[in-house]
Amino acid sequence: MKFSLLPQGQRFDLGGEIYVKDGPLTARGAAGGGQKIIPRSAQVTPLSQAEPRSSSAPEALAAQAILDAFERYHRECLSCLDQLALEVSPETLAAARDRLERARGAFMKSAAPPKL
């Protein structure tokens, strides 16, 4: 199939490398590579969005590293709140903790992989 016929966001194979189409003439490496210009006439092999990939392990590790970093950040925020405990009312502290927990929940919900 020609690259120009792929819909944006479609995963495809080009020369043994997996890419995701992100523009009319551009694609990015599925494993986190930078953008690459792809000729419209290039012959590519479309891949199913749900198809398991051999490169998914590095992506999963990268995703887990991001979630781990976020959790460290969240714990630091809560620690900062604890340090403010002597300076603000218990109600204000509870409200701030609640807001942080809701923001964390929203982040985790948006970061969750789609159900197939």
DSSP file (Angstrom, degrees, kcal/mol; ACC not computed):
  #  RESIDUE AA STRUCTURE BP1 BP2  ACC     N-H-->O    O-->H-N    N-H-->O    O-->H-N    TCO  KAPPA ALPHA  PHI   PSI    X-CA   Y-CA   Z-CA
    1    1 A M              0   0    0      0, 0.0    43,-3.4     0, 0.0     2,-0.2   0.000 360.0 360.0 360.0 144.7    0.0    0.0    0.0
    2    2 A K  B >   -A   43   0A   0     41,-0.2     3,-1.6     1,-0.1     4,-0.4  -0.529 360.0-125.6 -77.1 143.4    1.2    3.5   -0.7
    3    3 A F  G >  S+     0   0    0     39,-2.3     3,-1.6    36,-0.3    38,-0.2   0.860 108.0  63.3 -54.3 -39.4    2.1    5.7    2.3
    4    4 A S  G 3  S+     0   0    0     36,-2.2    -1,-0.3     1,-0.3    37,-0.1   0.729  97.7  57.1 -62.4 -21.6   -0.3    8.4    1.0
    5    5 A L  G <  S+     0   0    0     -3,-1.6    -1,-0.3    35,-0.3    -2,-0.2   0.592  83.8 101.0 -87.3 -10.5   -3.3    6.1    1.4
    6    6 A L  S <  S-     0   0    0     -3,-1.6     2,-0.2    -4,-0.4     3,-0.1  -0.498  76.0-120.8 -73.1 141.6   -2.7    5.4    5.1
    7    7 A P    >   -     0   0    0      0, 0.0     3,-1.9     0, 0.0    14,-0.2  -0.509  40.4 -88.9 -75.6 152.7   -4.9    7.3    7.6
    8    8 A Q  T 3  S+     0   0    0      1,-0.2    14,-0.2    -2,-0.2     3,-0.1  -0.365 116.0  28.7 -61.0 138.8   -3.1    9.5   10.1
    9    9 A G  T 3  S+     0   0    0     12,-3.2    -1,-0.2     1,-0.3     2,-0.2   0.294  87.7 137.7  91.6  -8.9   -2.2    7.6   13.3
   10   10 A Q    <   -     0   0    0     -3,-1.9    11,-2.5    11,-0.1    -1,-0.3  -0.504  50.8-132.9 -73.2 134.9   -2.0    4.3   11.4
   11   11 A R  E     +BC  20  47B   0     36,-0.5    36,-2.7     9,-0.2     2,-0.3  -0.640  34.5 169.5 -82.3 145.0    1.0    2.0   12.3
   12   12 A F  E     -BC  19  46B   0      7,-2.4     7,-2.9    34,-0.3     2,-0.5  -0.985  32.6-120.2-154.1 162.2    2.9    0.6    9.4
   13   13 A D  E     +BC  18  45B   0     32,-2.7    32,-2.4    -2,-0.3     2,-0.4  -0.897  25.1 176.8-106.7 132.9    6.1   -1.3    8.5
   14   14 A L  E >  S-B   17   0B   0      3,-2.6     3,-1.3    -2,-0.5    30,-0.1  -0.907  75.3 -23.1-137.3 108.0    8.7    0.2    6.2
   15   15 A G  T 3  S-     0   0    0     -2,-0.4     3,-0.1     1,-0.3    29,-0.0   0.840 126.1 -50.0  62.3  35.3   11.9   -1.7    5.7
   16   16 A G  T 3  S+     0   0    0      1,-0.3     2,-0.4     0, 0.0    -1,-0.3   0.438 116.6 110.9  84.7  -1.6   11.5   -3.7    8.9
   17   17 A E  E <   -B   14   0B   0     -3,-1.3    -3,-2.6    13,-0.0     2,-0.5  -0.854  64.0-132.8-105.9 142.7   11.0   -0.6   11.0
   18   18 A I  E     +B   13   0B   0     -2,-0.4    12,-2.3    -5,-0.2    13,-0.5  -0.828  32.2 171.4 -98.0 130.5    7.6    0.2   12.7
   19   19 A Y  E     -BD  12  29B   0     -7,-2.9    -7,-2.4    -2,-0.5     2,-0.4  -0.824  28.4-136.7-129.5 167.3    6.3    3.8   12.3
   20   20 A V  E     -BD  11  28B   0      8,-2.3     8,-2.2    -2,-0.3     2,-0.3  -0.998  27.5-123.3-126.2 125.9    3.1    5.7   13.0
   21   21 A K  E     + D   0  27B   0    -11,-2.5   -12,-3.2    -2,-0.4     6,-0.3  -0.524  37.8 165.2 -69.6 125.7    1.9    8.1   10.3
   22   22 A D        +     0   0    0      4,-1.8     5,-0.2    -2,-0.3    -1,-0.1   0.302  61.3   8.7-125.8   8.6    1.6   11.6   11.9
   23   23 A G  S    S-     0   0    0      3,-1.3    -1,-0.2     1,-0.0     3,-0.2  -0.967  88.3 -83.5-170.3 175.3    1.3   13.8    8.8
   24   24 A P  S    S+     0   0    0      0, 0.0    -1,-0.0     0, 0.0    -3,-0.0   0.801 128.8  12.5 -63.0 -28.7    0.8   13.7    5.1
   25   25 A L  S    S+     0   0    0     -3,-0.0    13,-2.9    12,-0.0     2,-0.3   0.248 118.9  77.6-128.6  10.2    4.5   13.2    4.5
   26   26 A T  E     + E   0  37B   0     11,-0.3    -4,-1.8    -3,-0.2    -3,-1.3  -0.895  43.5 175.1-129.5 154.3    5.8   12.4    8.0
   27   27 A A  E     -DE  21  36B   0      9,-2.1     9,-2.8    -2,-0.3     2,-0.4  -0.965  18.8-139.8-145.7 158.8    5.9    9.5   10.4
   28   28 A R  E     -DE  20  35B   0     -8,-2.2    -8,-2.3    -2,-0.3     7,-0.2  -0.927  34.3 -96.3-121.1 149.9    7.5    8.9   13.8
   29   29 A G  E >   -D   19   0B   0      5,-1.1     3,-1.6    -2,-0.4   -10,-0.3  -0.413  26.5-137.9 -62.8 133.6    9.2    5.7   15.0
   30   30 A A  T 3  S+     0   0    0    -12,-2.3    -1,-0.2     1,-0.3   -11,-0.1   0.758 102.8  57.4 -66.0 -24.0    6.8    3.6   17.0
   31   31 A A  T 3  S-     0   0    0    -13,-0.5    -1,-0.3    27,-0.0    -2,-0.1   0.111 136.8 -78.6 -95.2  21.8    9.5    2.9   19.6
   32   32 A G  S <  S+     0   0    0     -3,-1.6    -2,-0.2     1,-0.2    -3,-0.0   0.590  81.4 149.7  98.7  11.0   10.1    6.6   20.2
   33   33 A G        -     0   0    0      1,-0.1    -1,-0.2    -4,-0.1     3,-0.1  -0.209  47.7 -98.5 -71.3 168.6   12.1    7.6   17.3
   34   34 A G        -     0   0    0      1,-0.2    -5,-1.1    -6,-0.2    -1,-0.1  -0.071  52.8 -67.5 -77.0-177.1   12.0   11.1   15.8
   35   35 A Q  E     -E   28   0B   0     -7,-0.2     2,-0.4    -9,-0.1    -7,-0.2  -0.412  48.1-168.0 -74.5 149.6   10.1   12.3   12.8
   36   36 A K  E     -E   27   0B   0     -9,-2.8    -9,-2.1    -2,-0.1     2,-0.5  -0.999  22.4-123.1-138.2 139.1   11.0   11.0    9.3
   37   37 A I  E     -E   26   0B   0     -2,-0.4   -11,-0.3   -11,-0.2   -12,-0.0  -0.712  28.4-166.6 -82.3 129.9    9.8   12.2    5.9
   38   38 A I        -     0   0    0    -13,-2.9    -2,-0.0    -2,-0.5     0, 0.0  -0.976  23.5-117.6-119.1 125.3    8.2    9.4    3.9
   39   39 A P    >   -     0   0    0      0, 0.0     3,-1.8     0, 0.0   -36,-0.3  -0.333  22.0-124.8 -59.6 142.3    7.6    9.8    0.2
   40   40 A R  T 3  S+     0   0    0      1,-0.3   -36,-2.2   -37,-0.1   -35,-0.3   0.826 111.2  51.4 -57.6 -32.2    3.9    9.6   -0.7
   41   41 A S  T 3  S+     0   0    0    -38,-0.2    -1,-0.3   -39,-0.2    -3,-0.0   0.469  79.8 126.6 -87.7  -0.9    4.6    6.8   -3.1
   42   42 A A    <   -     0   0    0     -3,-1.8   -39,-2.3   -40,-0.1     2,-0.6  -0.311  63.1-124.7 -60.0 136.4    6.6    4.7   -0.6
   43   43 A Q  B     +A    2   0A   0    -41,-0.2     2,-0.3   -40,-0.1   -41,-0.2  -0.750  40.3 172.5 -85.0 120.4    5.2    1.1   -0.4
   44   44 A V        -     0   0    0    -43,-3.4   -30,-0.2    -2,-0.6   -32,-0.0  -0.839  33.4-125.9-126.4 162.2    4.4    0.3    3.2
   45   45 A T  E     -C   13   0B   0    -32,-2.4   -32,-2.7    -2,-0.3    -2,-0.0  -0.930  27.7-137.3-110.8 109.7    2.7   -2.5    5.1
   46   46 A P  E     -C   12   0B   0      0, 0.0     2,-0.4     0, 0.0   -34,-0.3  -0.347  17.5-151.7 -64.2 145.1   -0.1   -1.3    7.3
   47   47 A L  E     -C   11   0B   0    -36,-2.7   -36,-0.5     4,-0.0     2,-0.1  -0.916  22.0-104.2-117.8 146.1   -0.3   -2.9   10.7
   48   48 A S    >   -     0   0    0     -2,-0.4     3,-1.0     1,-0.1   -36,-0.0  -0.405  24.8-129.0 -64.0 141.6   -3.4   -3.5   12.8
   49   49 A Q  T 3  S+     0   0    0      1,-0.2    -1,-0.1    -2,-0.1    -2,-0.0   0.832 111.0  43.8 -59.9 -32.3   -3.7   -1.0   15.7
   50   50 A A  T 3  S+     0   0    0      2,-0.1    -1,-0.2    66,-0.0    -2,-0.1   0.457  85.2 120.8 -93.9  -2.0   -4.2   -4.0   18.1
   51   51 A E    <   -     0   0    0     -3,-1.0     2,-0.1     1,-0.1    -4,-0.0  -0.433  68.5-118.2 -67.7 129.7   -1.5   -6.2   16.6
   52   52 A P        -     0   0    0      0, 0.0     2,-0.4     0, 0.0    -1,-0.1  -0.400  31.6-152.8 -65.1 144.6    1.2   -7.1   19.1
   53   53 A R    >   -     0   0    0      1,-0.1     3,-1.3    -2,-0.1     4,-0.2  -0.900  23.2-133.8-121.6 148.9    4.6   -5.8   18.2
   54   54 A S  T >  S+     0   0    0     -2,-0.4     3,-0.6     1,-0.3    -1,-0.1   0.756 108.7  58.3 -69.0 -23.0    8.0   -7.1   19.1
   55   55 A S  T 3> S+     0   0    0      1,-0.2     4,-1.2     2,-0.1    -1,-0.3   0.345  77.5  95.6 -88.2   7.8    9.0   -3.5   20.0
   56   56 A S  H <> S+     0   0    0     -3,-1.3     4,-2.9     1,-0.2     5,-0.2   0.790  71.1  67.6 -70.7 -25.7    6.3   -3.2   22.6
   57   57 A A  H <> S+     0   0    0     -3,-0.6     4,-2.4    -4,-0.2    -1,-0.2   0.943 102.0  44.7 -61.2 -48.4    8.6   -4.2   25.5
   58   58 A P  H  > S+     0   0    0      0, 0.0     4,-2.4     0, 0.0    -1,-0.2   0.896 114.4  50.5 -62.2 -36.8   10.7   -1.0   25.2
   59   59 A E  H  X S+     0   0    0     -4,-1.2     4,-2.7     2,-0.2    -2,-0.2   0.913 110.3  49.0 -65.4 -41.4    7.5    1.1   24.9
   60   60 A A  H  X S+     0   0    0     -4,-2.9     4,-2.5     2,-0.2    -1,-0.2   0.898 111.3  50.0 -65.0 -39.4    6.1   -0.6   28.0
   61   61 A L  H  X S+     0   0    0     -4,-2.4     4,-2.3    -5,-0.2    -2,-0.2   0.910 111.4  48.4 -64.2 -41.5    9.3    0.1   29.9
   62   62 A A  H  X S+     0   0    0     -4,-2.4     4,-1.9     2,-0.2    -2,-0.2   0.921 112.1  49.0 -64.4 -43.1    9.2    3.7   28.8
   63   63 A A  H  X S+     0   0    0     -4,-2.7     4,-2.3     1,-0.2    -2,-0.2   0.907 111.3  49.6 -62.3 -41.8    5.6    4.0   29.8
   64   64 A Q  H  X S+     0   0    0     -4,-2.5     4,-2.7     1,-0.2    -1,-0.2   0.880 108.0  53.9 -65.4 -37.5    6.3    2.4   33.2
   65   65 A A  H  X S+     0   0    0     -4,-2.3     4,-2.3     2,-0.2    -1,-0.2   0.887 109.0  49.3 -63.1 -38.3    9.2    4.8   33.7
   66   66 A I  H  X S+     0   0    0     -4,-1.9     4,-2.4     2,-0.2    -2,-0.2   0.930 112.1  47.3 -66.0 -45.5    6.9    7.7   33.1
   67   67 A L  H  X S+     0   0    0     -4,-2.3     4,-2.4     2,-0.2    -2,-0.2   0.897 111.8  50.8 -63.8 -39.4    4.3    6.4   35.6
   68   68 A D  H  X S+     0   0    0     -4,-2.7     4,-2.2     2,-0.2    -1,-0.2   0.921 110.5  49.0 -62.9 -43.4    7.1    5.8   38.1
   69   69 A A  H  X S+     0   0    0     -4,-2.3     4,-2.3     1,-0.2    -2,-0.2   0.901 110.5  51.3 -62.8 -40.4    8.4    9.3   37.7
   70   70 A F  H  X S+     0   0    0     -4,-2.4     4,-2.7     1,-0.2    -1,-0.2   0.916 108.5  51.0 -63.0 -42.0    4.8   10.7   38.1
   71   71 A E  H  X S+     0   0    0     -4,-2.4     4,-2.5     2,-0.2    -1,-0.2   0.894 109.6  50.3 -63.7 -39.1    4.3    8.7   41.3
   72   72 A R  H  X S+     0   0    0     -4,-2.2     4,-2.1     2,-0.2    -1,-0.2   0.926 111.5  48.9 -62.7 -43.0    7.6   10.1   42.7
   73   73 A Y  H  X S+     0   0    0     -4,-2.3     4,-2.3     2,-0.2    -2,-0.2   0.918 110.7  50.4 -60.2 -44.7    6.4   13.6   41.8
   74   74 A H  H  X S+     0   0    0     -4,-2.7     4,-2.3     1,-0.2    -2,-0.2   0.916 109.4  50.3 -62.5 -44.1    3.0   12.9   43.5
   75   75 A R  H  X S+     0   0    0     -4,-2.5     4,-2.2     1,-0.2    -1,-0.2   0.893 109.6  51.8 -61.5 -39.0    4.7   11.7   46.7
   76   76 A E  H  X S+     0   0    0     -4,-2.1     4,-2.4     2,-0.2    -2,-0.2   0.897 108.0  51.7 -64.8 -39.9    6.9   14.8   46.7
   77   77 A C  H  X S+     0   0    0     -4,-2.3     4,-2.0     2,-0.2    -2,-0.2   0.929 110.4  48.2 -60.6 -45.0    3.8   17.0   46.4
   78   78 A L  H  X S+     0   0    0     -4,-2.3     4,-2.1     1,-0.2    -2,-0.2   0.880 109.7  53.1 -64.0 -37.3    2.1   15.2   49.3
   79   79 A S  H  X S+     0   0    0     -4,-2.2     4,-1.7     2,-0.2    -1,-0.2   0.904 107.0  52.0 -63.5 -41.4    5.3   15.7   51.3
   80   80 A C  H  X S+     0   0    0     -4,-2.4     4,-1.1     1,-0.2    -2,-0.2   0.897 107.9  52.3 -61.3 -40.1    5.3   19.4   50.6
   81   81 A L  H >X S+     0   0    0     -4,-2.0     3,-0.6     1,-0.2     4,-0.5   0.908 105.1  54.9 -62.3 -41.4    1.7   19.5   51.8
   82   82 A D  H >< S+     0   0    0     -4,-2.1     3,-1.0     1,-0.2     4,-0.3   0.877 104.9  53.7 -59.6 -37.0    2.7   17.8   55.0
   83   83 A Q  H >< S+     0   0    0     -4,-1.7     3,-0.5     1,-0.3    -1,-0.2   0.771 106.3  53.0 -68.9 -25.4    5.4   20.5   55.6
   84   84 A L  H XX S+     0   0    0     -4,-1.1     3,-2.0    -3,-0.6     4,-1.4   0.536  79.7  99.3 -83.5  -6.6    2.7   23.2   55.3
   85   85 A A  T << S+     0   0    0     -3,-1.0    -1,-0.2    -4,-0.5    -2,-0.1   0.798  81.2  50.2 -54.1 -33.1    0.5   21.5   57.9
   86   86 A L  T <4 S+     0   0    0     -3,-0.5    -1,-0.3    -4,-0.3    -2,-0.1   0.669 112.9  47.3 -79.1 -15.6    1.7   23.9   60.6
   87   87 A E  T <4 S+     0   0    0     -3,-2.0     2,-0.3    -4,-0.1    -2,-0.2   0.631 110.1  47.5-102.0 -16.6    0.9   27.0   58.4
   88   88 A V  S  < S-     0   0    0     -4,-1.4     0, 0.0    -3,-0.1     0, 0.0  -0.824  89.0 -93.7-124.9 163.6   -2.6   26.2   57.1
   89   89 A S     >  -     0   0    0     -2,-0.3     4,-2.4     1,-0.1     5,-0.2  -0.343  35.6-114.8 -71.0 155.6   -5.8   25.1   58.6
   90   90 A P  H  > S+     0   0    0      0, 0.0     4,-2.5     0, 0.0     5,-0.2   0.850 117.9  54.7 -58.3 -34.0   -6.6   21.3   58.6
   91   91 A E  H  > S+     0   0    0      2,-0.2     4,-2.5     1,-0.2     5,-0.2   0.921 108.2  47.3 -66.2 -43.2   -9.5   22.0   56.2
   92   92 A T  H  > S+     0   0    0      2,-0.2     4,-2.3     1,-0.2    -1,-0.2   0.912 113.2  49.2 -63.7 -42.2   -7.2   23.8   53.7
   93   93 A L  H  X S+     0   0    0     -4,-2.4     4,-2.5     2,-0.2    -2,-0.2   0.914 111.6  48.5 -62.7 -44.1   -4.7   20.9   53.9
   94   94 A A  H  X S+     0   0    0     -4,-2.5     4,-2.4     1,-0.2    -2,-0.2   0.897 111.2  50.5 -63.7 -40.7   -7.5   18.3   53.4
   95   95 A A  H  X S+     0   0    0     -4,-2.5     4,-2.3     2,-0.2    -1,-0.2   0.902 110.9  48.7 -64.6 -40.3   -8.8   20.3   50.4
   96   96 A A  H  X S+     0   0    0     -4,-2.3     4,-2.3     2,-0.2    -2,-0.2   0.916 111.7  49.1 -66.2 -42.4   -5.4   20.5   48.9
   97   97 A R  H  X S+     0   0    0     -4,-2.5     4,-2.5     1,-0.2    -2,-0.2   0.913 110.6  51.4 -61.2 -42.2   -4.8   16.7   49.4
   98   98 A D  H  X S+     0   0    0     -4,-2.4     4,-2.4     1,-0.2    -2,-0.2   0.913 109.4  49.7 -62.0 -43.4   -8.2   16.0   47.8
   99   99 A R  H  X S+     0   0    0     -4,-2.3     4,-2.5     1,-0.2    -1,-0.2   0.912 111.1  49.6 -62.7 -42.3   -7.3   18.1   44.8
  100  100 A L  H  X S+     0   0    0     -4,-2.3     4,-2.5     1,-0.2    -2,-0.2   0.914 111.4  48.6 -62.9 -42.1   -4.0   16.4   44.3
  101  101 A E  H  X S+     0   0    0     -4,-2.5     4,-2.5     2,-0.2    -2,-0.2   0.891 111.8  48.9 -66.5 -39.1   -5.6   12.9   44.6
  102  102 A R  H  X S+     0   0    0     -4,-2.4     4,-2.4     2,-0.2    -1,-0.2   0.913 111.9  49.1 -65.5 -41.3   -8.3   13.9   42.1
  103  103 A A  H  X S+     0   0    0     -4,-2.5     4,-2.3     2,-0.2    -2,-0.2   0.903 111.6  49.7 -64.1 -40.7   -5.6   15.2   39.7
  104  104 A R  H  X S+     0   0    0     -4,-2.5     4,-2.9     2,-0.2     5,-0.2   0.928 110.6  50.0 -61.9 -45.6   -3.6   12.0   40.1
  105  105 A G  H  X S+     0   0    0     -4,-2.5     4,-2.3     1,-0.2    -2,-0.2   0.901 110.7  49.1 -60.6 -42.0   -6.7    9.9   39.4
  106  106 A A  H  X S+     0   0    0     -4,-2.4     4,-2.2     2,-0.2    -1,-0.2   0.907 112.2  48.9 -64.9 -41.1   -7.5   11.9   36.3
  107  107 A F  H  X S+     0   0    0     -4,-2.3     4,-2.0     2,-0.2    -2,-0.2   0.948 112.2  47.2 -62.2 -48.2   -3.9   11.5   35.1
  108  108 A M  H  X S+     0   0    0     -4,-2.9     4,-0.8     1,-0.2    -2,-0.2   0.879 111.5  51.5 -63.8 -37.2   -3.9    7.8   35.7
  109  109 A K  H >< S+     0   0    0     -4,-2.3     3,-0.5    -5,-0.2    -1,-0.2   0.913 112.7  44.9 -64.9 -41.7   -7.2    7.4   33.9
  110  110 A S  H 3< S+     0   0    0     -4,-2.2    -2,-0.2     1,-0.2    -1,-0.2   0.780 113.6  51.1 -73.6 -25.0   -6.0    9.3   30.9
  111  111 A A  H 3< S+     0   0    0     -4,-2.0    -1,-0.2    -5,-0.2    -2,-0.2   0.562  84.3 111.0 -87.6  -8.6   -2.7    7.3   30.9
  112  112 A A  S << S-     0   0    0     -4,-0.8     3,-0.1    -3,-0.5    -3,-0.0  -0.399  78.2-107.3 -67.9 140.3   -4.4    3.9   31.1
  113  113 A P        -     0   0    0      0, 0.0    -1,-0.1     0, 0.0    -2,-0.1  -0.364  42.2 -97.7 -65.4 147.5   -4.0    1.8   27.9
  114  114 A P        -     0   0    0      0, 0.0     2,-0.4     0, 0.0    -3,-0.0  -0.347  36.2-115.3 -65.4 145.6   -7.2    1.5   25.8
  115  115 A K              0   0    0      1,-0.1    -3,-0.0    -3,-0.1     0, 0.0  -0.698 360.0 360.0 -83.3 131.5   -9.2   -1.6   26.3
  116  116 A L              0   0    0     -2,-0.4    -1,-0.1   -66,-0.0   -66,-0.0   0.439 360.0 360.0 -92.0 360.0   -9.3   -3.7   23.2
